[in-house]
Amino acid sequence: MSTQTTQTLGVTSPLSLALPKPQDVKLTKELVECLERYDMFDTKEGHEHRLLVLGKLNELVRRWIYQISIEKGKTENEAKEVGGNIFTFGSYRLGVHGKGADIDTLLVAPRHVDRSDFFSSFIEVLLKEKGVSNVRPIPDAFVPVIKLEFESIEMDLLFARLAQPFVSSKPDLLDVSLLKNLDPKCVRSLNGCRVTDAILSLVPNQESFRYALRAIKLWAKNRGIYSNVLGYLGGVSWAILVARTSQLYPNAVASTIVQKFFFVFERWDWRTPVLLKKMDEDVLGLNHPVWDPRINPSDASHLMPIITPAYPQQNSTFNVTVSTRSIMIKEFKRGLEVCEDIVAGRKGWDDLFELLAFFTLYKHYIVICAKASSAEQLKKWSGLVESKIRILVSKLEINGSIELAHVHPESFGAIPSDSMEHLRRWFIGLEFKKSDGEVLNLTLTYEIQMFTNAVMNSGPMMSSSELMEGTYVEVKHVKRKELPNYLPSTVLPSVKKRKSQLNVSASKINDNIGDVQIKGELDDETSVKIDPMACKRLGSQLEEESSAKRLKQQDSGSGESQSDSLQCKLLQNEDSEGSANNGFTRTGFSESGSVEHVVSNDSFVMPPPDADEGGINNEQPCLSPGKQDGKQSTESSQINSLCTSASSQQSLCLELGKDLLAARKPEQEASQDRESRVSDVDGKEKRKPGQKLAELTDTSKLTPVAPVKKTLIQLNLKST
């Protein structure tokens, strides 16, 4: 710790080369002790067991490659020499895994071993191996993987075939030439190891980096912002941010890196990407796609770009939404305040890792429930539903009455009162925009419909007959006092349970009629239930209804009193000329109280953020100034130069940012064109005189999705 580092790593010079003070060393010791209390370190026995299991898996791979080589015409000597190895990446390779953590592994094979062999004969080998269980291949994933348990250790096993006849025992996976003649799936599989090795090579002090990264991972999990699939940051992104902080303070110990982590990224201007090194040029002409908003307009819409340090560079945070970014920035600010108190002796490290009291933050929540007929089916179904939740969050953000849609990254299973055992629930807290005592009836039907469309028309859903039978997804609005009806008692021990007053009656969907009658209080919970098989039956049994009948229903609906009850009839879809199509109608109330029917099978595309939020302003520094005085003001001024002094320091930060706004404009205009078709929160589409409604919405290639029930929330915005 006393040796000063002089090597410059990263795209800018360090902000401080100061050596640690005795207080810094003391705080680091206290931090490590706190991490041990949270079981953030593996035991000696656990570490040895992992090494043993990895050795067994590597030997298993060598025997399998030898067998495949013989079957494909290799001699015995050649089969013994072709090689093939297991490599680790992720938290295990970084050295920050804890007790019970899984191991990310990569199988690297020579060119005569195909991916088809990996998902066929190698699976047979795994099933015969003693100690291997729960083998689950996912060949159609973006990064194909085999999930398994080997002697009680969970593993994710990827596959990459090099375009070489032999694989050395210790290949340099950072060598870009290894990517020659590889298919995209192999490149993505190799990228995990390449990124991990690059991160380790770009930090000045690996010991301090690892302690700091363990602390940040624990903090992110406890504060509910650790989930790449739901729009927060994943392990790679957090590692890159901690590595960047280590580069800026190369001689700092772990406690200082943690504090400076919050100091830097609480002020970071997220219109500028976070980079650990200059972007690699494609000198070999491999032409793999890389993150570059100057070339790819879609990259300009990314809200929190954190770029991986190995070619082909990618943004590891493309799932981030406006809400999740806002939540993370708020947590950065809180983390900085707590760290300042820790340094001053007013608080301890346990205060930094305090669990987020998510279920006390909001008065209104959206509950998403995925149900299946078996535990194995639930794994696949819940994974699909979870991957689409960020679409619902993004659509809620567009709603003019919603300020924030806060999704909790943890899902919860069944409780004793549930009729089905195999289910998972996710929760989204809603914060509404303030108004002067206005009472608002807010409908979320359109947002929920877009979410269910995304689930039902996803690739895995349309290609898997297994998921079409016995799976359901429910979306409900509930109040905070009703949460005990959906959560384990250990999560909300102090909240008194209350039975819902909602009276929902639904007629059985039969072979001829797809109508559903729903009644309920406006301010009580409302729900949406999607049965995939019923959807298919409904799609094949659409019947024409006359315009006169529809007008009659609208007239009858206009006389209802919204203050007493909500009565919605979900009708089969027809266009304005009365001809049936493959879509479904949404049913909603207009301002006058009449029932309106609008086709809502538009595919969802997240619009880019406004220029005020995500555009590039070359006059702006990377970090906002915030409150500064004395030494902090000087240090913050140095941080501000990270982007503005790019040319003098040979940094690519500003170079990438110069054309970001220009690249964003076409995407913004396209988004505005899409959104201009939505006239209100019900998603009613505008159309030109004489234009058929079917011309606005092409649903011929989509799986028919059952129309969702009207979801209406009555709000007193003064008290919400």
N, C-alpha and C positions, 0 to 999 in steps of 0.2 A: 504493500500500500504506500510505501514511502518513496518508491521509484517513480520519477516523473516521466510521463510519456510525451515524446516530442513528435511522433509520427502523426501526420494529418490524414484523417479518414473522413470520407463524406464529400459532399459537393461544396462545402464552405469550410473556412477555418474554424477552429474551436472558439467558443465564447469565453472560456476560462480554462487556464492551465493550473489553477491553484491546487495545491496538495491538500489532503484532508486534515482537518483540525482534530484535536482529541475529542471534542464534542461530537464530531461527525462519526468517528470510530465508535464512540459509546452508543450513539443512536443506531448505528448499523448492527451492533451486537444485540441491542434490544429488539430491533426489527427481526433478526434471525430467530431469536427466542420466541417472538410472537408467531412467526411462520411455523415454527415447530409445533406450537400449541394447536394450530389449525391443520396439522398433518399434511403440510405442503412438501414434505420430504419423504422419500421412500426409505424403508428400513434396509439394513445390511442384508438380511435374509431375503427380502423382496427383490433387491437388486441382483443378488446372486441367482435367484430363481428366474428372473427375466433373462439373464445371460444364458442360463441353461436351456430355456425354452427356445430362444433365438438360435442357439447352436443346433438343437434338434430340428428346427424348421429348416435351417440351412442345409443340413445333411439330407433331409427329406427332398429338398429341391434338387440337390446334386444327383440323387438316385433317379429322380423322375426325368431330369434332362438326359442322363445317360441312357435310360430306357427309350425315350423318344428318339434320341440320336441313332440308336441301333435300329429302331423300327423304320427310320427314314434313310437307311442305307449307309450309315457311317460305320467304319471299322471299330473294333473295341478300343484300339489305341486312340483313334480320333475322338470317340465318344468320351473317353476319360479326360481328354485335353480341351474340349470345347468350352468348359467352364460354365459359369452361371452362379449368381450369388444373391443373398438377401441383404438389402440395405435398409436402414431405418431413417426416418425423418420426423418432423413434428416435434412435440414437446420432449419425447424421449431422446432424440438426437440433439436437441438444444440443451439437454441436461436439466430440465425444469419439471419433470414429471413427478407426481406424488403417488401416494398409496392408492392402489386400485385403478390407476390410469391405464388406458389402452395403449397399444404400440402401433404406430403407423409404419408399415413395411412396404418395400418395393422388391419385386422379383425381376432381376435383369437377366435376360436369356440371349443366346446367339440367334442369328437370323433364321435358322432353319426351324426354330420353335415358334409356332403361331399362337395368337391369342385364342383361337378356337381350341388349341390343345390345352391351354391354361384353364378354360371354362368347361372342359370335358374330362380328359384323362387325369389332370391334376386334382380335380374335385374328387374323382374316384379314389385317388391315392389318399387324400385327406380323410375321406369317410372311413377308410380302412385303418387309419393310424390310431393307435391307442392314445387317449388323452385329448383327441380333437373332437369337438362337439359344436352344435349350433352353426353348421356351415351354411352360409346364405350367399349365393352368388348374385351379383347385380350387374350383368353384362351390358345393359342398355343405359347405364348411368353416364353422365357427362365425363366422369373419370371412372371407367369400369373397375369394379372392386369385388373381392371375396371377403365377406365378414365371417369371422370364426372365433372360437374360443380354444386355446391350446393350454391345457392344464390350468384352467381357471383364469387365464389371461386373455382379455379381449384383444383382437387384432384386426386391422384393416390391411388387406394384402392387395397391392396393385401389381400390374404387369407391364413391362416394357421390353420390346425386342430390338436389340441393336442391329444395325446393318453391317455386322461384322461376323466372320465365321467363328471367332473365338472371343471369349470374355475373360479378361485378365482378373486375377484374384482381387486386385485393388485398383479398379479403373478410376480415373479422375472425372467424376461426373460433371464437374464444372467446365470441362472441355467442350466448347461449342461444336466442334467437329463431330461429336457423338450424335448430334441431331440430324445429320445428313441422311436423307432418304427415309426418314421416319414419318409415320402417319400421325395426325394430330393427337390421337388418343395416347400414343406412346410418348409424345412430347409433353402432354399434360401430366402423364404419370411420372416422368422423369423430373418434371419441374418441382415437385415437392422436395426431393432430395437436393436439387440444385439451389433452390431458394434457401433452404435451411443451412447448407454449407456456406452459401454466400453471406448470409447474416452473421454467422460465427466469424467469418474471415474479415468482416468490416467493423467489428467492435474492438476497441483498444484494450479492454480488460474483461475477459470472459467471466471471471468470478463475480465481479461487481454486477455485470450485466445479468447474470443468472439469478442472483439474489433479488435484484430490482424487478426482473421480469416475473419471478414468483409472486412478489408483492402486488404488482399491477394486475396479474391474472386473478389473484384472490380478491382484490378490490373490485375488479370488473364483474366477477361472478356474484359477489355479495350485493353489489349495487344494481344488478339486473341489466347489465349492458354487455354481456358476453354471449353473442349468438350471431354468426354470420348469416344464417338462413333467414332470420327474422329482421334483419336490417341493422344490426349492431356490428361490432367488430369481432372477428374470430381470432384464433391463436396466432396466426401468421401476422395479422395486422398489428396486434398489440406488441408482438416481438419487434416489428419494424419500428414502431414508435419509440420503444425503449432503446433500441439500437441507435436510433437517431439522437436521442438524448445523450447516450453514452459518447457519441462522436463529438457533441458540442461541449461536453465536460469530461474529457478523456482521463483525468486523474481523480475523478470523484469516486467516493465509495457508494455503496448501494443506497444508503439513506439519503444522500445528497441527490443521487440520480432520480429517486422516487419524487423528491420535492421538486426538482427541476423539470421532471416530466410534466407535472401539472402546470408549472410556471410557463413552460414553452407552449404547450398545446391548448391552454386556456386562452392564449393570445393569438394562436395561429390563424392566419387568414386562409380559409379552406378553399379559396379559389386557386391556391398554389399547391401543387402536389408535394407530398413528402417523399423524398428520394434519399437513398443511402449512397448512391454513386451515380455518375453520369450514365445516361442511357446508352447501352451498347449499340454500336452500329452493326448492321447486317453485312459484315465484310465477306461472308461466304455465300451471300445470295440465297439464303434459305427461304426467305419470304414468308416467315411465320408472322401472323398478326401480332402487333404490339400495341400498347396503350399510347395513343398520340392523338390529341384532339385536333391537331392541324390536318390530319388525314381522315380520321374517323369522327364525323359529327356527333355520333352517339356518345363518344367519350366525353364530350363537352358537357353532357347532362349529369355527369357523376358529381355528387355533392361533397364527397370527402375523399379525394383520390390519395391512396397510399400505395405506392408502386413497388412491386417485387423487384429485388436487385439482380435477378438472373434473366438472361435472354431466353425466351421472348418475354419482355416485361409486361406485366398485367396489373390492372387495378384490383387490389384484394378487397375492396369495399364497394363494389358496384351495387350492392343491395341496399345501401344506406338511403333512407328517406328523409324528408324535411323534419318529421317528428323525431325520428331516432337520432338524427344529428343534433337537434335542439336538446334532447335529453342528455346526450353524452357531453355536450359542451357545458351544460349545467352541472354535471357530475365532476367535470374537470375543475370548475370553479370551487365547488365544495371541497374537492380533494386538496386544492391549494390552500384554502382557508384552514383545513384541519392540519395540514403539514406545518403551516406557520405556527399554529398553536402547539404542535408537538415540539418544534424547535424551541419555542418559548417556555416549554415545560408545563403548559396548561392542560395538555391532553396526551394520551398515549396512542400507540399504534392500533390498539383495538378500536379506537374511535374511527379511524380511517376505514376499517373493515366492517363497520356496523351494517347489519342487514337492512335493505330497503324495505320500509313498511308500505309496500305497494298497495295493499288492499284497504288502506286508510286514506289514500291520497285523493280519491275521486268519489263523487256521488253517483256516477253512472258508469256502467261497464257493459262491454259487449262480450258475450260468452260464446266461444266456438267449441262445439263438441263433435268429435269424430267417433263413430261407433262401428263395431265390426262383430262378426259372429264367432271369431276365434282369436286367440292371442297372436298367432302367426300372421293372420290376415290384418290384425290391428297394427302390427309393425309397419307393413307396407302402406296401409291406408293413412295412418297418422302422419307418416313421413310425407306423403303426397299433400295432405291437407296443410301441414305446417309450412311446406315450401310455397304455398300460395297465400299465406296470411299477410305477407307484406303487400300484396295487391290490394287487399281490403284496407290496410292501413293507408296506402297511397290514395285510394279513392275517398276515404274519410277525410284526408287532409284537404282535398279539393272542395269539400262541402263548406260553403261560406259561413256556416254557424259554428264550425268546430275549430278550435284553436290548436288542440293537440290530441293525437291518438297514440297513447302510450301502451305498447304491447309488452306483456311480461314474458321473458324468455323461457320460463319454466312451465311445463305442462303438468296436469294433475290427473290421476286416475279416478276410478269409481269410488263412491262413498256408499255406506250401508243402505241408504234410501234409494239408490239407483236400481232400476229394473234390469239393466244390462251390466254385465261384469266387464266386458272388453270395451273400454272407451278411454279417450284422453280429452282433456279440456284445456283451452287457452283463454286468457283474459286480456282485454284491451280496455284501459281506462280512458274516459273521454273528458276533455276539458273544453268548455264552450266559451265563445267570445262574450265579453261582458257587454251589457246593455242597460239602459236606464229603466230597470224594473219591467222590461218587456216580457210578456208571457208568449212563448213560441211553441207551436206544434211542429216538431222537426221529424221529417220522414227520412229513413235510411234505406228504403226499399231498393233504390237504384244501386247503392254501394254494395249491398249484400247480394243483389242479383249478379253484379259483375264478378264478385268473388266466387259464387257458386258456378257461374259460367266457366271461370278459369279452372276450377277443379274438375268439372265434368268434361271439359273439352281438352284436358291436358293429354299429352302423349301416353303416359303410363295408364291413364284411365281408359282411353280408347283402344289400347292394344292388349289390355289384360281382362280376360273374362272372369278371372278370380275376383277382381275388385268390383265388378258389376253386380255381384250377387252377395247380399247380406251386409252391405256397407251403407252408412248414413252419415250425413253431416247436418248438424243443427246450429243455427246462429240465433242468439237471444240477446235482448237488452234487459238488464236487471239493474236494480238499485243496490247501493252498498249494503243496506240492511238485509237484502235477500241473498247475499253471497254465501252464508252458511248452508244454504240449500244446494250448493254446487262445489264446496271446498271441504277437505278433511278438517275435522275439529282441531287438529294440531296447528293448522294454519291460521284459523280465526277463533282462538279459544274464548275471546272476550265478547264476541258478537252473538247476540241472541238470535236463535233461528226463528224464522217467520215463514209461515206457509204463504205461498203466492195466492193472490186473490183473482188471478187471471182465470177466466172460464173459457176454455178452448174446446170446441167440439168440431170434429172433422168427419165428414162422411167418407166412407171407404171408397178408395179409387177402384172402380170396377172396370170391366172390359169395354164399356161403352162411354162412360162419362168421367171427365177429369176434373169436375168442379169440387172445390173445397170450401166449406163454410167455416168462418172463423169469427168469434165474437170475443171482446175483451175490453177491459178498462184502458183508456188512453194512457194513463200514467203507470200501468203495470207492465210486466214483462211481455214481450211478444217474441214469437219464435218462427224459424224457418226450418222445415224438415225436407230433405231431398232424398228420395228413394231412387237409386239409379235405374232399377228395373221398371218402376212406375213411369219414369221419364221416357224410357224407350217405348212403353205401351202408349203413353200419351202422344208421343211424336208420330206414331203410325196410325193414330185414330182421330186425327184432327177433323172436325166437322165445321162446315160453313155456317155462319150465323148472319142473318140479314142486318142491314144497317138500321132498319126500323126497330129491331129487337134491342140493339145496342143503345140506341137513343132512348128507348123506353126505360132501360136499366139505369141510364144516366139520370133521367128525370126522376126516377124513384129514389136514386141515391142522394139527390140534391136535398131532399127533405129531411135527411137524418140529422140528428143533433150530435155533433162531434163531442160535446161535453159529457154526454151520457154513455155512449158506447161506440165501438168501431166495428162495422160490419162490412167485410170485404168479400167479394166473390171473385175467385181467380178463374178467369175464363180463357178458353183456348184462343189462340191468336188469329187475327185476320187483318189484311191490309185495308186501306181506306176504300178500296173498291169492292170489298166483301169477299175476295178470293183467298183461300187458305194458303199458308206457307209453312215452312218448317220451323218457325220461331214460336215464341209464346208471348202473351201480353203480360205487362205488369199492371196491377190495379192500384190506383192511388186517388187521393182527393185533390181536387183543384181548390183554388182560394174560395170559390163559392160553395164548396162542399160537394160538388158533383163528382161522380166516379169517372176517371179517365183511363184509357187503355193505350199503352205505348209499347212498341217493340223495343226490347232492350237486350239484344244479343250482340252488341258491339264488343269486339275484342278490346282488351284493356292495354293501353300504352301509357306509361307514366310520363307526364309532360315534364320538360326541363324546368328547373326553377326559374323564378324571375331573375332578371339581370341584377336586381338589387341584392339578391341572396347569393347567386352563384356565378354571376358574370365576372369577367376579368377587368380590373381597373389597374392599369400599369402604374398609376401614381400611388397605389396603395401598397404598403409593406405587407410582409407575410403575416404579421401579428398586429392585432389592435392594441393600442397603448394601454388601456386599462388604468388602474390607479397605481402610480409609481412615485417613489421618492428616493432620494439619496442614491445608494448603490444600485437599487433595483431599476431606477430610471436609466442609469448608464447601461446596465445589462440589457434592459429592454430595447434601448436604442441600438445596441449591437445586434439583438435578435431581429430588429426591423430591417437590418441590412441584408438578411439572408436571401431575400428575393431581389431587392433593388440593386444589389451589387453583383448580380449574377455574371455579368460579362467580365468584370475584373477578376473574379474568383473562378472563372471557367465553370460556372454552374449552369445546369440546364433548366433550373426552376423557372426563371423568368422567360427563357426562350420558349418553353412549352406554353407558358401562360399568355404570351403576346397575342396569339391568334385564337385563344380560347373563346373569347366573346364573339368574334366573327364566325367561328365554327358553330357556335351555339345558335346563331340567329335563324338559320334554316329550320333547325329542330324546334325552336320556339314558335316560328310562324306556322309550322305544321301542327304543333300542339294547339295553338290558338284556333286554328281552323277546325281541329277536332272538337275542342271545347266549346266553340261557338255554336255547335249543334245542340248543346245542352242548354235549355232555356231556364230550367229551375232545378231544384234538388231532386225532383222526381226523374230527371233525365229525359224530359220530353224533347223530342227532336223537332227542329224547324225544317220545313220543306217549302219548296217553291210552289206557286200556284200550279195545279195540274200534275204535280209530281207525285207518283205513287210512293207510299211509305216503304214498300218493299225495295224500292230503288236505293234507299238510304242504308239498308241493312241487308247484307248478304248472309243468310243463315243456312244456305244449302249444304255447306260442308261441316256444319257443327252438329254435335250431338244435342238433340232437343233437351232443354233444361226446364224442369218444372218451374212455373212462375212462383216467386217467393211471396210470402204473406206480407202485407203492409206492415212495416215496422215504424211506429210512430212514438215519439217521446215528447211529453209535455213538460216544458221547462219554464221556471221562473228565473230568468237570467240574472236577476239582481241578487239572488241567493245561491246560484249554482257556482 
